[in-house]
Amino acid sequence: MSYVIGVDIGTQSTKALLMSTDGSIVAQASAAYQVDQPRPMWAEQWPDVWLEAVYEAAASVVAKSKVSADEISAICVSSLYGGSGIPVDSDIKPLHPCLIWMDRRANDEVEWVRQNLDMEQLQKITGNAVDSYYGFTKMLWLKNNRPDVWARTRYLLPPNSYVQYHLTGELAVDHSSAGNIGGVYDIDARNWSVTLLDALGINPELMPARLVESSDVVGGLLPESARRLGLNPGTPVVAGGVDAAMATLAAGVIEPGNHVAMIGTSMCWGFINQRTDAGYGLISMPYVHNAGEDIYIFGGAITAGASVSWFRDQFCTQEKQAAALLPGVDVHELMELEAAKTPAGADGLVFLPYLMGERSPVWDAKASGAYVGLTLYHSKAHLYRAVLEGLAFALRHNMECGQQGAVRLDPELIVVGGAAASDLWMQIIADITGYPVLTIEQQVEAPLGGAMLAALAVGEIDSLAQVRDWRTLRARAQPDPANRATYDRMFEQYCDIYLALKPCMHALNRH
């Protein structure tokens, strides 16, 4: 029997999975950490936190599994979208925290790009637009605001590339991570865009020359890394890719039409196409499978699970205390008990989940969260249900934009991530989007996608079609027609409320 390991570096934890190449999960582990937010709308992380978490989680699954290192064929490392990338010196030592996907500080740089670059050319070359979400604007922020760091920077590395370098001594960037930077990547040529890098004033040599597919082997484990992981030196390390696309792969998405919502700290809904159009307001990058032809197109909310966590931490002290006294009971189950009893639409209450600005299709770094329709009648249960509904409205907003460019979409929606644990949320998503909802029984997301790519990279499987049965899809919710009618009306209000409040949001953002 042969085994593989999938590791995913997430925003709040790194997860590892060890499984056999017949699809059996043998061991799982995770290592948690926090996002640094030194100022409002800033979000950054030091990369060595990620590196240590990878060592901890991966070594843990090896130890738990009791599987011999001789039987472990490969390890794949994927990661969150690293925004600016990690500025490192010539010794690949980090010079500054990575400005991750959630960071919204580069507003001045966005305006500079709009005024100084041809937006039509930018969209045509990259398949993407401009926003402080994109890594190339964050790179410009570093250049403008940390000139001492910029002057010493040799490379700007995605999180998984940084970790892979420390594991193997080899430097490479997978195409999905490169494309997600936006602004510096030519999506047709599948290469860095020297034209745009020059226009932006970013030295092309800051971009590592070696671009690889997500199923390519970056290199073999160095002796010290192998020792820390409990693996053999030379064990192949596979490139992986951006976590949303990796979770989509884990759901079995390998052809146009399949579509998946990944709902963790953020929400990403995506599908596979072979052409792209930035005019629809979504994000494009090469997919983590068949990267030379397939494009992963996605959009989503910046704060999905983060909105739930915010509500829990600010308003649910009682539920947290009760959960601590009830073994096996999660605090979110207690939060949902009363929310599930409130009617669809939360008795006329709408929540805008723009707690860190918003990305697609709004693309507004100055957007802010809001409750609208609040009355003395509303309870905490209404407020919480409105959060779940607001996030489902954000999902529908992206889906309606994506449907304009998709060749087709399957009649069911697959949902992966932490949100899949909630029956209430799955029903709300079905009612608001109109799609029956399926989830993955194994609840392993991106690390499972990594395990699939690891098996493919070293020839343990011939194609990813073979590993679709590594995951089991389970029907979770069917749309309720009566609720759908309510939500159709409220979705119009959801969209209109943002447009009405936008001037006020921007005015408040200046204070």
Secondary structure as a PSIPRED ss2 file (coil, helix, strand):
# PSIPRED VFORMAT (PSIPRED V4.0)

   1 M C   1.000  0.000  0.000
   2 S C   1.000  0.000  0.000
   3 Y E   0.000  0.000  1.000
   4 V E   0.000  0.000  1.000
   5 I E   0.000  0.000  1.000
   6 G E   0.000  0.000  1.000
   7 V E   0.000  0.000  1.000
   8 D E   0.000  0.000  1.000
   9 I E   0.000  0.000  1.000
  10 G C   1.000  0.000  0.000
  11 T C   1.000  0.000  0.000
  12 Q C   1.000  0.000  0.000
  13 S E   0.000  0.000  1.000
  14 T E   0.000  0.000  1.000
  15 K E   0.000  0.000  1.000
  16 A E   0.000  0.000  1.000
  17 L E   0.000  0.000  1.000
  18 L E   0.000  0.000  1.000
  19 M E   0.000  0.000  1.000
  20 S E   0.000  0.000  1.000
  21 T C   1.000  0.000  0.000
  22 D C   1.000  0.000  0.000
  23 G C   1.000  0.000  0.000
  24 S C   1.000  0.000  0.000
  25 I E   0.000  0.000  1.000
  26 V E   0.000  0.000  1.000
  27 A E   0.000  0.000  1.000
  28 Q E   0.000  0.000  1.000
  29 A E   0.000  0.000  1.000
  30 S E   0.000  0.000  1.000
  31 A E   0.000  0.000  1.000
  32 A E   0.000  0.000  1.000
  33 Y C   1.000  0.000  0.000
  34 Q C   1.000  0.000  0.000
  35 V C   1.000  0.000  0.000
  36 D E   0.000  0.000  1.000
  37 Q C   1.000  0.000  0.000
  38 P C   1.000  0.000  0.000
  39 R C   1.000  0.000  0.000
  40 P C   1.000  0.000  0.000
  41 M C   1.000  0.000  0.000
  42 W C   1.000  0.000  0.000
  43 A C   1.000  0.000  0.000
  44 E E   0.000  0.000  1.000
  45 Q E   0.000  0.000  1.000
  46 W C   1.000  0.000  0.000
  47 P H   0.000  1.000  0.000
  48 D H   0.000  1.000  0.000
  49 V H   0.000  1.000  0.000
  50 W H   0.000  1.000  0.000
  51 L H   0.000  1.000  0.000
  52 E H   0.000  1.000  0.000
  53 A H   0.000  1.000  0.000
  54 V H   0.000  1.000  0.000
  55 Y H   0.000  1.000  0.000
  56 E H   0.000  1.000  0.000
  57 A H   0.000  1.000  0.000
  58 A H   0.000  1.000  0.000
  59 A H   0.000  1.000  0.000
  60 S H   0.000  1.000  0.000
  61 V H   0.000  1.000  0.000
  62 V H   0.000  1.000  0.000
  63 A H   0.000  1.000  0.000
  64 K H   0.000  1.000  0.000
  65 S H   0.000  1.000  0.000
  66 K C   1.000  0.000  0.000
  67 V C   1.000  0.000  0.000
  68 S C   1.000  0.000  0.000
  69 A H   0.000  1.000  0.000
  70 D H   0.000  1.000  0.000
  71 E H   0.000  1.000  0.000
  72 I E   0.000  0.000  1.000
  73 S E   0.000  0.000  1.000
  74 A E   0.000  0.000  1.000
  75 I E   0.000  0.000  1.000
  76 C E   0.000  0.000  1.000
  77 V E   0.000  0.000  1.000
  78 S E   0.000  0.000  1.000
  79 S E   0.000  0.000  1.000
  80 L C   1.000  0.000  0.000
  81 Y C   1.000  0.000  0.000
  82 G C   1.000  0.000  0.000
  83 G C   1.000  0.000  0.000
  84 S C   1.000  0.000  0.000
  85 G C   1.000  0.000  0.000
  86 I E   0.000  0.000  1.000
  87 P E   0.000  0.000  1.000
  88 V E   0.000  0.000  1.000
  89 D C   1.000  0.000  0.000
  90 S C   1.000  0.000  0.000
  91 D C   1.000  0.000  0.000
  92 I C   1.000  0.000  0.000
  93 K C   1.000  0.000  0.000
  94 P E   0.000  0.000  1.000
  95 L C   1.000  0.000  0.000
  96 H C   1.000  0.000  0.000
  97 P C   1.000  0.000  0.000
  98 C E   0.000  0.000  1.000
  99 L E   0.000  0.000  1.000
 100 I C   1.000  0.000  0.000
 101 W C   1.000  0.000  0.000
 102 M C   1.000  0.000  0.000
 103 D C   1.000  0.000  0.000
 104 R C   1.000  0.000  0.000
 105 R C   1.000  0.000  0.000
 106 A C   1.000  0.000  0.000
 107 N H   0.000  1.000  0.000
 108 D H   0.000  1.000  0.000
 109 E H   0.000  1.000  0.000
 110 V H   0.000  1.000  0.000
 111 E H   0.000  1.000  0.000
 112 W H   0.000  1.000  0.000
 113 V H   0.000  1.000  0.000
 114 R H   0.000  1.000  0.000
 115 Q H   0.000  1.000  0.000
 116 N H   0.000  1.000  0.000
 117 L C   1.000  0.000  0.000
 118 D C   1.000  0.000  0.000
 119 M H   0.000  1.000  0.000
 120 E H   0.000  1.000  0.000
 121 Q H   0.000  1.000  0.000
 122 L H   0.000  1.000  0.000
 123 Q H   0.000  1.000  0.000
 124 K H   0.000  1.000  0.000
 125 I H   0.000  1.000  0.000
 126 T H   0.000  1.000  0.000
 127 G C   1.000  0.000  0.000
 128 N C   1.000  0.000  0.000
 129 A C   1.000  0.000  0.000
 130 V C   1.000  0.000  0.000
 131 D C   1.000  0.000  0.000
 132 S C   1.000  0.000  0.000
 133 Y C   1.000  0.000  0.000
 134 Y C   1.000  0.000  0.000
 135 G H   0.000  1.000  0.000
 136 F H   0.000  1.000  0.000
 137 T H   0.000  1.000  0.000
 138 K H   0.000  1.000  0.000
 139 M H   0.000  1.000  0.000
 140 L H   0.000  1.000  0.000
 141 W H   0.000  1.000  0.000
 142 L H   0.000  1.000  0.000
 143 K H   0.000  1.000  0.000
 144 N H   0.000  1.000  0.000
 145 N H   0.000  1.000  0.000
 146 R C   1.000  0.000  0.000
 147 P H   0.000  1.000  0.000
 148 D H   0.000  1.000  0.000
 149 V H   0.000  1.000  0.000
 150 W H   0.000  1.000  0.000
 151 A H   0.000  1.000  0.000
 152 R H   0.000  1.000  0.000
 153 T C   1.000  0.000  0.000
 154 R C   1.000  0.000  0.000
 155 Y E   0.000  0.000  1.000
 156 L E   0.000  0.000  1.000
 157 L E   0.000  0.000  1.000
 158 P C   1.000  0.000  0.000
 159 P H   0.000  1.000  0.000
 160 N H   0.000  1.000  0.000
 161 S H   0.000  1.000  0.000
 162 Y H   0.000  1.000  0.000
 163 V H   0.000  1.000  0.000
 164 Q H   0.000  1.000  0.000
 165 Y H   0.000  1.000  0.000
 166 H H   0.000  1.000  0.000
 167 L H   0.000  1.000  0.000
 168 T H   0.000  1.000  0.000
 169 G C   1.000  0.000  0.000
 170 E C   1.000  0.000  0.000
 171 L C   1.000  0.000  0.000
 172 A C   1.000  0.000  0.000
 173 V E   0.000  0.000  1.000
 174 D E   0.000  0.000  1.000
 175 H H   0.000  1.000  0.000
 176 S H   0.000  1.000  0.000
 177 S H   0.000  1.000  0.000
 178 A H   0.000  1.000  0.000
 179 G H   0.000  1.000  0.000
 180 N H   0.000  1.000  0.000
 181 I C   1.000  0.000  0.000
 182 G C   1.000  0.000  0.000
 183 G C   1.000  0.000  0.000
 184 V C   1.000  0.000  0.000
 185 Y E   0.000  0.000  1.000
 186 D E   0.000  0.000  1.000
 187 I C   1.000  0.000  0.000
 188 D C   1.000  0.000  0.000
 189 A C   1.000  0.000  0.000
 190 R C   1.000  0.000  0.000
 191 N E   0.000  0.000  1.000
 192 W E   0.000  0.000  1.000
 193 S C   1.000  0.000  0.000
 194 V H   0.000  1.000  0.000
 195 T H   0.000  1.000  0.000
 196 L H   0.000  1.000  0.000
 197 L H   0.000  1.000  0.000
 198 D H   0.000  1.000  0.000
 199 A H   0.000  1.000  0.000
 200 L H   0.000  1.000  0.000
 201 G C   1.000  0.000  0.000
 202 I C   1.000  0.000  0.000
 203 N C   1.000  0.000  0.000
 204 P H   0.000  1.000  0.000
 205 E H   0.000  1.000  0.000
 206 L H   0.000  1.000  0.000
 207 M C   1.000  0.000  0.000
 208 P C   1.000  0.000  0.000
 209 A C   1.000  0.000  0.000
 210 R C   1.000  0.000  0.000
 211 L E   0.000  0.000  1.000
 212 V E   0.000  0.000  1.000
 213 E C   1.000  0.000  0.000
 214 S C   1.000  0.000  0.000
 215 S C   1.000  0.000  0.000
 216 D C   1.000  0.000  0.000
 217 V E   0.000  0.000  1.000
 218 V E   0.000  0.000  1.000
 219 G E   0.000  0.000  1.000
 220 G E   0.000  0.000  1.000
 221 L C   1.000  0.000  0.000
 222 L C   1.000  0.000  0.000
 223 P H   0.000  1.000  0.000
 224 E H   0.000  1.000  0.000
 225 S H   0.000  1.000  0.000
 226 A H   0.000  1.000  0.000
 227 R H   0.000  1.000  0.000
 228 R H   0.000  1.000  0.000
 229 L H   0.000  1.000  0.000
 230 G C   1.000  0.000  0.000
 231 L C   1.000  0.000  0.000
 232 N C   1.000  0.000  0.000
 233 P C   1.000  0.000  0.000
 234 G C   1.000  0.000  0.000
 235 T C   1.000  0.000  0.000
 236 P E   0.000  0.000  1.000
 237 V E   0.000  0.000  1.000
 238 V E   0.000  0.000  1.000
 239 A C   1.000  0.000  0.000
 240 G C   1.000  0.000  0.000
 241 G C   1.000  0.000  0.000
 242 V E   0.000  0.000  1.000
 243 D H   0.000  1.000  0.000
 244 A H   0.000  1.000  0.000
 245 A H   0.000  1.000  0.000
 246 M H   0.000  1.000  0.000
 247 A H   0.000  1.000  0.000
 248 T H   0.000  1.000  0.000
 249 L H   0.000  1.000  0.000
 250 A H   0.000  1.000  0.000
 251 A C   1.000  0.000  0.000
 252 G C   1.000  0.000  0.000
 253 V C   1.000  0.000  0.000
 254 I C   1.000  0.000  0.000
 255 E C   1.000  0.000  0.000
 256 P C   1.000  0.000  0.000
 257 G C   1.000  0.000  0.000
 258 N C   1.000  0.000  0.000
 259 H E   0.000  0.000  1.000
 260 V E   0.000  0.000  1.000
 261 A E   0.000  0.000  1.000
 262 M E   0.000  0.000  1.000
 263 I E   0.000  0.000  1.000
 264 G C   1.000  0.000  0.000
 265 T C   1.000  0.000  0.000
 266 S C   1.000  0.000  0.000
 267 M E   0.000  0.000  1.000
 268 C E   0.000  0.000  1.000
 269 W E   0.000  0.000  1.000
 270 G E   0.000  0.000  1.000
 271 F E   0.000  0.000  1.000
 272 I E   0.000  0.000  1.000
 273 N E   0.000  0.000  1.000
 274 Q C   1.000  0.000  0.000
 275 R C   1.000  0.000  0.000
 276 T C   1.000  0.000  0.000
 277 D C   1.000  0.000  0.000
 278 A H   0.000  1.000  0.000
 279 G H   0.000  1.000  0.000
 280 Y H   0.000  1.000  0.000
 281 G C   1.000  0.000  0.000
 282 L C   1.000  0.000  0.000
 283 I E   0.000  0.000  1.000
 284 S E   0.000  0.000  1.000
 285 M E   0.000  0.000  1.000
 286 P E   0.000  0.000  1.000
 287 Y C   1.000  0.000  0.000
 288 V C   1.000  0.000  0.000
 289 H C   1.000  0.000  0.000
 290 N C   1.000  0.000  0.000
 291 A C   1.000  0.000  0.000
 292 G C   1.000  0.000  0.000
 293 E C   1.000  0.000  0.000
 294 D C   1.000  0.000  0.000
 295 I E   0.000  0.000  1.000
 296 Y E   0.000  0.000  1.000
 297 I E   0.000  0.000  1.000
 298 F E   0.000  0.000  1.000
 299 G E   0.000  0.000  1.000
 300 G C   1.000  0.000  0.000
 301 A C   1.000  0.000  0.000
 302 I C   1.000  0.000  0.000
 303 T C   1.000  0.000  0.000
 304 A C   1.000  0.000  0.000
 305 G H   0.000  1.000  0.000
 306 A H   0.000  1.000  0.000
 307 S H   0.000  1.000  0.000
 308 V H   0.000  1.000  0.000
 309 S H   0.000  1.000  0.000
 310 W H   0.000  1.000  0.000
 311 F H   0.000  1.000  0.000
 312 R H   0.000  1.000  0.000
 313 D H   0.000  1.000  0.000
 314 Q H   0.000  1.000  0.000
 315 F H   0.000  1.000  0.000
 316 C C   1.000  0.000  0.000
 317 T H   0.000  1.000  0.000
 318 Q H   0.000  1.000  0.000
 319 E H   0.000  1.000  0.000
 320 K H   0.000  1.000  0.000
 321 Q H   0.000  1.000  0.000
 322 A H   0.000  1.000  0.000
 323 A H   0.000  1.000  0.000
 324 A H   0.000  1.000  0.000
 325 L H   0.000  1.000  0.000
 326 L C   1.000  0.000  0.000
 327 P C   1.000  0.000  0.000
 328 G C   1.000  0.000  0.000
 329 V C   1.000  0.000  0.000
 330 D C   1.000  0.000  0.000
 331 V H   0.000  1.000  0.000
 332 H H   0.000  1.000  0.000
 333 E H   0.000  1.000  0.000
 334 L H   0.000  1.000  0.000
 335 M H   0.000  1.000  0.000
 336 E H   0.000  1.000  0.000
 337 L H   0.000  1.000  0.000
 338 E H   0.000  1.000  0.000
 339 A H   0.000  1.000  0.000
 340 A C   1.000  0.000  0.000
 341 K C   1.000  0.000  0.000
 342 T C   1.000  0.000  0.000
 343 P C   1.000  0.000  0.000
 344 A C   1.000  0.000  0.000
 345 G C   1.000  0.000  0.000
 346 A C   1.000  0.000  0.000
 347 D C   1.000  0.000  0.000
 348 G C   1.000  0.000  0.000
 349 L C   1.000  0.000  0.000
 350 V E   0.000  0.000  1.000
 351 F E   0.000  0.000  1.000
 352 L E   0.000  0.000  1.000
 353 P C   1.000  0.000  0.000
 354 Y C   1.000  0.000  0.000
 355 L C   1.000  0.000  0.000
 356 M C   1.000  0.000  0.000
 357 G C   1.000  0.000  0.000
 358 E E   0.000  0.000  1.000
 359 R C   1.000  0.000  0.000
 360 S C   1.000  0.000  0.000
 361 P C   1.000  0.000  0.000
 362 V C   1.000  0.000  0.000
 363 W C   1.000  0.000  0.000
 364 D E   0.000  0.000  1.000
 365 A C   1.000  0.000  0.000
 366 K C   1.000  0.000  0.000
 367 A C   1.000  0.000  0.000
 368 S C   1.000  0.000  0.000
 369 G C   1.000  0.000  0.000
 370 A E   0.000  0.000  1.000
 371 Y E   0.000  0.000  1.000
 372 V E   0.000  0.000  1.000
 373 G C   1.000  0.000  0.000
 374 L C   1.000  0.000  0.000
 375 T C   1.000  0.000  0.000
 376 L C   1.000  0.000  0.000
 377 Y C   1.000  0.000  0.000
 378 H C   1.000  0.000  0.000
 379 S C   1.000  0.000  0.000
 380 K H   0.000  1.000  0.000
 381 A H   0.000  1.000  0.000
 382 H H   0.000  1.000  0.000
 383 L H   0.000  1.000  0.000
 384 Y H   0.000  1.000  0.000
 385 R H   0.000  1.000  0.000
 386 A H   0.000  1.000  0.000
 387 V H   0.000  1.000  0.000
 388 L H   0.000  1.000  0.000
 389 E H   0.000  1.000  0.000
 390 G H   0.000  1.000  0.000
 391 L H   0.000  1.000  0.000
 392 A H   0.000  1.000  0.000
 393 F H   0.000  1.000  0.000
 394 A H   0.000  1.000  0.000
 395 L H   0.000  1.000  0.000
 396 R H   0.000  1.000  0.000
 397 H H   0.000  1.000  0.000
 398 N H   0.000  1.000  0.000
 399 M H   0.000  1.000  0.000
 400 E H   0.000  1.000  0.000
 401 C H   0.000  1.000  0.000
 402 G H   0.000  1.000  0.000
 403 Q C   1.000  0.000  0.000
 404 Q C   1.000  0.000  0.000
 405 G C   1.000  0.000  0.000
 406 A C   1.000  0.000  0.000
 407 V C   1.000  0.000  0.000
 408 R C   1.000  0.000  0.000
 409 L C   1.000  0.000  0.000
 410 D C   1.000  0.000  0.000
 411 P C   1.000  0.000  0.000
 412 E C   1.000  0.000  0.000
 413 L E   0.000  0.000  1.000
 414 I E   0.000  0.000  1.000
 415 V E   0.000  0.000  1.000
 416 V E   0.000  0.000  1.000
 417 G C   1.000  0.000  0.000
 418 G H   0.000  1.000  0.000
 419 A H   0.000  1.000  0.000
 420 A H   0.000  1.000  0.000
 421 A H   0.000  1.000  0.000
 422 S C   1.000  0.000  0.000
 423 D H   0.000  1.000  0.000
 424 L H   0.000  1.000  0.000
 425 W H   0.000  1.000  0.000
 426 M H   0.000  1.000  0.000
 427 Q H   0.000  1.000  0.000
 428 I H   0.000  1.000  0.000
 429 I H   0.000  1.000  0.000
 430 A H   0.000  1.000  0.000
 431 D H   0.000  1.000  0.000
 432 I H   0.000  1.000  0.000
 433 T H   0.000  1.000  0.000
 434 G C   1.000  0.000  0.000
 435 Y C   1.000  0.000  0.000
 436 P C   1.000  0.000  0.000
 437 V E   0.000  0.000  1.000
 438 L E   0.000  0.000  1.000
 439 T E   0.000  0.000  1.000
 440 I E   0.000  0.000  1.000
 441 E C   1.000  0.000  0.000
 442 Q C   1.000  0.000  0.000
 443 Q C   1.000  0.000  0.000
 444 V C   1.000  0.000  0.000
 445 E H   0.000  1.000  0.000
 446 A H   0.000  1.000  0.000
 447 P H   0.000  1.000  0.000
 448 L H   0.000  1.000  0.000
 449 G H   0.000  1.000  0.000
 450 G H   0.000  1.000  0.000
 451 A H   0.000  1.000  0.000
 452 M H   0.000  1.000  0.000
 453 L H   0.000  1.000  0.000
 454 A H   0.000  1.000  0.000
 455 A H   0.000  1.000  0.000
 456 L H   0.000  1.000  0.000
 457 A H   0.000  1.000  0.000
 458 V C   1.000  0.000  0.000
 459 G C   1.000  0.000  0.000
 460 E C   1.000  0.000  0.000
 461 I C   1.000  0.000  0.000
 462 D C   1.000  0.000  0.000
 463 S C   1.000  0.000  0.000
 464 L H   0.000  1.000  0.000
 465 A H   0.000  1.000  0.000
 466 Q H   0.000  1.000  0.000
 467 V H   0.000  1.000  0.000
 468 R H   0.000  1.000  0.000
 469 D H   0.000  1.000  0.000
 470 W H   0.000  1.000  0.000
 471 R C   1.000  0.000  0.000
 472 T C   1.000  0.000  0.000
 473 L E   0.000  0.000  1.000
 474 R E   0.000  0.000  1.000
 475 A E   0.000  0.000  1.000
 476 R E   0.000  0.000  1.000
 477 A E   0.000  0.000  1.000
 478 Q C   1.000  0.000  0.000
 479 P C   1.000  0.000  0.000
 480 D C   1.000  0.000  0.000
 481 P H   0.000  1.000  0.000
 482 A H   0.000  1.000  0.000
 483 N H   0.000  1.000  0.000
 484 R H   0.000  1.000  0.000
 485 A H   0.000  1.000  0.000
 486 T H   0.000  1.000  0.000
 487 Y H   0.000  1.000  0.000
 488 D H   0.000  1.000  0.000
 489 R H   0.000  1.000  0.000
 490 M H   0.000  1.000  0.000
 491 F H   0.000  1.000  0.000
 492 E H   0.000  1.000  0.000
 493 Q H   0.000  1.000  0.000
 494 Y H   0.000  1.000  0.000
 495 C H   0.000  1.000  0.000
 496 D H   0.000  1.000  0.000
 497 I H   0.000  1.000  0.000
 498 Y H   0.000  1.000  0.000
 499 L H   0.000  1.000  0.000
 500 A H   0.000  1.000  0.000
 501 L H   0.000  1.000  0.000
 502 K H   0.000  1.000  0.000
 503 P H   0.000  1.000  0.000
 504 C H   0.000  1.000  0.000
 505 M H   0.000  1.000  0.000
 506 H H   0.000  1.000  0.000
 507 A H   0.000  1.000  0.000
 508 L H   0.000  1.000  0.000
 509 N H   0.000  1.000  0.000
 510 R C   1.000  0.000  0.000
 511 H C   1.000  0.000  0.000
